[in-house]
Amino acid sequence: MTKQELKIYNSLPENITIYRGMTTEVLESGDFGISWTLSKECAGFFAFKYGRNFSTENKPKVVHQLEVKKVEILAYFNERNEQEVIYIQ
């Protein structure tokens, strides 16, 4: 994390809602990736508009949210304006 990203991470509340765009198949499996976002809109982009994942193009998609504790978040990145957090279940 950059100094600015660390500053943002430190300012987060103790309980946080995080979001991830995924297929309904992944949601049902419970086998999620580690990249999440603080932005519901960003997760929606990756679920419904991101065009580079051809293997999921025709599968139903959702935005999933979790309530987590800040201490469970390993890192915060915002270099692409995605408000990305690294979270491992």
Helices and strands as residue ranges (DSSP letters): H 3-11, E 15-23, H 24-29, E 35-37, H 40-48, G 54-56, E 61-69, G 70-72, E 73-77, E 84-87
